[in-house]
Amino acid sequence: MVHTPRMAGSLIVMPTYNERDNVPDIAARLLAALPATHVVFVDDNSPDGTGALLDDMAAADPRLHVIHREGKLGLGTAYVAGFRWAIARGYDFVFEMDADGSHDPKYLPQMLALAEDGADAVVGSRYVPGGGTVNWGIGRKVLSMGAGIYARAILGFDVRDVTAGFVCWRRAALEALELETVGSNGYSFQIEMKYRAARRGFRIVETPIVFVDRRVGQSKMSRAIVAEALVKVWQLRLGR
């Protein structure tokens, strides 16, 4: 049996797919904001060579790690893979965030402080006072805010930014959420995780962030991902 050493502290889980132009800068910014943290990139066999570049980066810095997957398997399963990797190694706090620079690493210390102060999940929220978005068109704003209103109305829990992808989790919360049974893989993954946490009585705290739309690469959003979220909310409500 292989013994996995316990790595107390924080870990950032960051899925990647064709993010070669982004990862060197974002890794440097993450480690500048939280020098003691570790980062695990979950790469879905990016055609642009992101995975190979990440291996080189990890070889040069012991705080960086890489999980390689066979293909494009979806955002939700990428986060679950990263969460399970974190739990197995005993990290106390686990972040999830995008690799495209939309989530500013400057918010990491405040989010970690709130988690260390007792929150089970700290949501980097666009929709609490002080939060906001930059470089979004009216259609994107309506979609995002509408999705939040829709999900909160149907599921009946009070998280303003239910679709937020910038979250710090306490390990104990992730362990209790039965990750192997999470059924969402796209936009709805974020809704399902927060809903499960709220249903189990975990303390969810929102802290304001300003979300800046990506400048490099292409968005992973699609109609299929939005449709999945619309259906999944009702499945969650009906207990499926």
C-alpha positions as CSV (number, residue, x, y, z in Angstrom):
1,M,0.0,0.0,0.0
2,V,1.4,3.4,-1.0
3,H,1.3,6.0,1.8
4,T,0.3,9.5,0.7
5,P,1.7,12.2,2.9
6,R,-0.6,14.7,4.5
7,M,-0.2,18.2,3.0
8,A,-1.8,20.6,5.5
9,G,-2.6,24.0,4.1
10,S,-4.4,25.2,1.0
11,L,-4.6,23.9,-2.6
12,I,-6.0,25.5,-5.7
13,V,-7.7,23.2,-8.2
14,M,-7.6,24.7,-11.7
15,P,-9.0,22.8,-14.8
16,T,-7.3,23.5,-18.1
17,Y,-8.1,23.0,-21.7
18,N,-6.1,24.9,-24.3
19,E,-4.8,27.4,-21.8
20,R,-1.1,27.3,-22.8
21,D,-1.0,31.1,-23.2
22,N,-2.5,31.7,-19.7
23,V,-1.0,29.2,-17.3
24,P,2.5,30.7,-16.8
25,D,1.1,34.1,-15.8
26,I,-1.7,32.7,-13.7
27,A,0.6,30.3,-11.8
28,A,3.0,33.1,-11.0
29,R,0.1,35.3,-9.8
30,L,-1.4,32.5,-7.6
31,L,1.9,31.9,-5.9
32,A,2.5,35.6,-5.4
33,A,-0.8,36.0,-3.7
34,L,-0.5,32.9,-1.5
35,P,3.2,31.8,-1.4
36,A,2.5,28.8,0.8
37,T,-0.3,27.4,-1.3
38,H,-0.1,24.5,-3.8
39,V,-1.8,24.3,-7.2
40,V,-3.0,21.3,-9.1
41,F,-3.9,21.8,-12.7
42,V,-6.3,19.2,-14.2
43,D,-5.6,19.1,-17.9
44,D,-8.0,17.4,-20.3
45,N,-5.3,16.5,-22.9
46,S,-5.2,20.0,-24.4
47,P,-4.4,19.9,-28.1
48,D,-2.3,23.1,-27.7
49,G,0.3,21.5,-25.5
50,T,-0.9,22.9,-22.2
51,G,-0.3,19.6,-20.4
52,A,3.4,19.4,-21.5
53,L,4.0,23.0,-20.4
54,L,2.4,22.3,-17.0
55,D,4.7,19.3,-16.6
56,D,7.7,21.6,-17.2
57,M,6.4,24.1,-14.7
58,A,5.7,21.5,-12.1
59,A,9.2,20.1,-12.5
60,A,10.6,23.6,-11.7
61,D,8.4,24.3,-8.7
62,P,7.3,21.7,-6.1
63,R,4.2,23.7,-5.3
64,L,2.7,23.0,-8.7
65,H,1.1,19.6,-9.7
66,V,-0.6,18.2,-12.7
67,I,-3.4,15.7,-13.2
68,H,-3.6,14.5,-16.8
69,R,-6.9,13.2,-18.2
70,E,-7.4,11.3,-21.5
71,G,-9.7,13.9,-23.1
72,K,-12.2,16.7,-22.7
73,L,-14.3,15.2,-19.9
74,G,-16.0,18.3,-18.6
75,L,-15.6,21.0,-16.0
76,G,-17.5,19.2,-13.2
77,T,-15.5,16.0,-13.4
78,A,-12.3,18.0,-13.6
79,Y,-13.1,19.7,-10.3
80,V,-14.2,16.4,-8.7
81,A,-10.9,14.8,-9.7
82,G,-9.0,17.8,-8.2
83,F,-11.1,17.7,-5.0
84,R,-10.5,14.0,-4.5
85,W,-6.8,14.5,-5.1
86,A,-6.8,17.2,-2.4
87,I,-8.8,15.1,0.1
88,A,-6.4,12.2,-0.4
89,R,-3.5,14.4,0.5
90,G,-5.2,16.1,3.4
91,Y,-5.2,19.7,2.3
92,D,-7.2,21.7,4.8
93,F,-8.7,24.3,2.3
94,V,-9.3,23.7,-1.3
95,F,-10.0,26.5,-3.9
96,E,-11.6,26.1,-7.3
97,M,-11.0,28.8,-9.9
98,D,-10.7,29.4,-13.6
99,A,-7.4,29.4,-15.5
100,D,-8.2,32.2,-17.8
101,G,-7.5,35.1,-15.4
102,S,-11.2,36.0,-14.8
103,H,-10.8,35.2,-11.1
104,D,-8.2,37.6,-9.7
105,P,-5.7,35.9,-7.3
106,K,-5.7,39.1,-5.2
107,Y,-8.9,37.8,-3.6
108,L,-7.3,34.5,-2.4
109,P,-5.9,35.8,1.0
110,Q,-9.3,37.2,2.0
111,M,-11.2,34.1,1.0
112,L,-8.7,31.9,2.9
113,A,-9.0,34.1,6.0
114,L,-12.8,33.7,6.0
115,A,-12.5,29.9,5.6
116,E,-9.9,29.8,8.5
117,D,-12.4,31.9,10.5
118,G,-15.0,29.2,10.3
119,A,-16.8,29.3,6.9
120,D,-17.3,25.9,5.2
121,A,-17.4,27.5,1.8
122,V,-16.3,31.0,0.8
123,V,-17.9,32.2,-2.5
124,G,-16.2,34.9,-4.6
125,S,-19.4,36.7,-5.4
126,R,-20.2,39.1,-8.2
127,Y,-23.7,39.8,-6.8
128,V,-23.1,41.1,-3.2
129,P,-22.2,44.8,-2.5
130,G,-18.7,45.5,-3.8
131,G,-18.8,42.8,-6.4
132,G,-19.3,43.1,-10.2
133,T,-18.2,42.2,-13.7
134,V,-16.0,43.9,-16.3
135,N,-16.1,43.4,-20.1
136,W,-19.5,41.7,-20.1
137,G,-22.2,42.4,-22.7
138,I,-25.8,42.8,-21.7
139,G,-26.7,39.3,-22.9
140,R,-24.0,37.7,-20.6
141,K,-25.2,39.8,-17.6
142,V,-28.9,38.8,-18.2
143,L,-27.9,35.1,-18.5
144,S,-25.8,35.1,-15.4
145,M,-28.2,37.0,-13.2
146,G,-31.2,35.3,-14.6
147,A,-29.7,31.9,-13.9
148,G,-29.1,32.9,-10.3
149,I,-32.6,34.1,-9.8
150,Y,-34.0,31.0,-11.4
151,A,-31.9,28.6,-9.3
152,R,-32.6,30.4,-6.0
153,A,-36.3,30.6,-6.7
154,I,-36.6,26.9,-7.4
155,L,-34.1,25.5,-4.9
156,G,-35.0,27.9,-2.1
157,F,-31.5,28.7,-0.7
158,D,-29.9,32.1,-0.2
159,V,-26.6,32.3,-2.1
160,R,-26.6,35.4,-4.3
161,D,-24.0,34.1,-6.8
162,V,-25.0,30.4,-7.2
163,T,-23.1,30.0,-10.5
164,A,-19.8,31.4,-9.1
165,G,-16.8,29.3,-10.0
166,F,-14.4,30.9,-7.5
167,V,-14.9,29.1,-4.2
168,C,-12.8,28.1,-1.2
169,W,-14.0,24.9,0.4
170,R,-13.1,23.5,3.8
171,R,-11.9,19.9,3.3
172,A,-14.5,18.6,5.8
173,A,-17.3,20.0,3.7
174,L,-16.0,18.4,0.5
175,E,-15.7,15.1,2.3
176,A,-19.3,15.3,3.3
177,L,-20.7,16.2,-0.1
178,E,-20.4,12.7,-1.6
179,L,-18.4,13.8,-4.6
180,E,-18.8,10.5,-6.4
181,T,-22.5,11.2,-6.7
182,V,-22.3,14.7,-8.1
183,G,-24.3,14.5,-11.4
184,S,-23.5,17.9,-13.0
185,N,-20.7,18.4,-15.4
186,G,-21.1,21.9,-16.8
187,Y,-22.6,25.3,-15.7
188,S,-24.8,23.5,-13.2
189,F,-21.9,21.9,-11.3
190,Q,-21.5,25.2,-9.3
191,I,-25.2,25.3,-8.5
192,E,-25.3,21.6,-7.4
193,M,-22.2,21.9,-5.1
194,K,-23.6,25.0,-3.3
195,Y,-27.0,23.5,-3.0
196,R,-25.6,20.3,-1.5
197,A,-23.6,22.3,1.0
198,A,-26.6,24.4,2.0
199,R,-28.8,21.3,2.4
200,R,-26.3,19.8,4.8
201,G,-26.2,22.9,6.9
202,F,-22.7,24.1,6.0
203,R,-21.9,27.8,6.5
204,I,-21.6,29.5,3.1
205,V,-20.1,33.0,3.1
206,E,-20.0,35.3,0.1
207,T,-17.3,37.9,-0.3
208,P,-17.2,40.5,-3.2
209,I,-15.0,40.0,-6.3
210,V,-14.9,41.8,-9.6
211,F,-15.0,39.2,-12.4
212,V,-13.1,40.3,-15.5
213,D,-14.0,38.4,-18.7
214,R,-11.1,36.5,-20.3
215,R,-8.8,38.3,-22.7
216,V,-7.0,35.3,-24.1
217,G,-8.6,32.2,-25.6
218,Q,-12.2,31.2,-26.0
219,S,-15.1,30.8,-23.5
220,K,-16.2,27.2,-22.8
221,M,-19.8,28.3,-22.5
222,S,-22.3,26.7,-24.9
223,R,-26.1,26.3,-25.3
224,A,-25.8,22.7,-24.1
225,I,-24.2,23.8,-20.9
226,V,-26.9,26.3,-20.2
227,A,-29.6,23.7,-21.1
228,E,-28.0,21.3,-18.6
229,A,-28.3,23.9,-15.9
230,L,-31.9,24.6,-16.5
231,V,-32.8,20.9,-16.3
232,K,-30.5,20.1,-13.4
233,V,-32.1,22.7,-11.1
234,W,-35.4,20.8,-11.3
235,Q,-33.7,17.5,-10.8
236,L,-32.1,18.8,-7.7
237,R,-35.4,20.2,-6.5
238,L,-37.1,16.8,-7.0
239,G,-34.3,14.9,-5.3
240,R,-33.0,13.1,-8.4
